């Protein structure tokens, strides 16, 4: 099922769209084509990309959500019109996710949210459960990052440290997004769970802790990933 088919009648008010590429323009095109939404200069269409969506950003979205659509002013009863929020993030803090729980669970009848994320691993289970999840075709293609997990586990402790240090350096230099580290941890956790929870318990606990801190605004990626490697060796 493609993106347009998943969104079709906008029967949901809060969508989580997992995509390895930006789909903001695809969503805008869909709204223009299927729902006659004017994109240019429309005060009821909010489109924004965040490297890290913070608690302050979440509060801003809540404020924007609370005001009725500008287009409703043309209706005598003031109840018409719709607002659309297309939000693309590389990462999102725990605090921001908790702040968005309420509006994603019970958005106003005029509001539709599209949260674009590179990986479901970014989301807390509580927030994910409030979204209608859509996975684009790009995310269904076998991911080279998943293959990296097998290479990582087959390597020596020294090679593992070198791998995570290189990943952390690329993130620090802006060559890669922090979401890559979060996704890697998620893939690693799934692999270890399939291999056996009991025998990989220390590593799984370390990965869970690292994932939690990686979602913060300014984590030490290098330190967190090295911690995972060291815990896996014990």
Protein Blocks (a to p, Z undefined) as FASTA:
>chain_A
ZZklmnmnopafbdcdddfbdcklmmmmmmmmmnopafbhpakbccdddfbacfklmmmm
mmmmmpccfklmmpmnlpgccdddddddfbdcfklmmmmmmmmmmgcfkbccddddfbfk
lpcfklmmmpccdddfklmpccfklmmmmmmmmpcfklmmmmmmmmmmmmmnopacfklm
mmmmmmmmmmmmmnopklmmmmmmmmmmmmmmmmpmbdcfklmmmmmmmmmmZZ
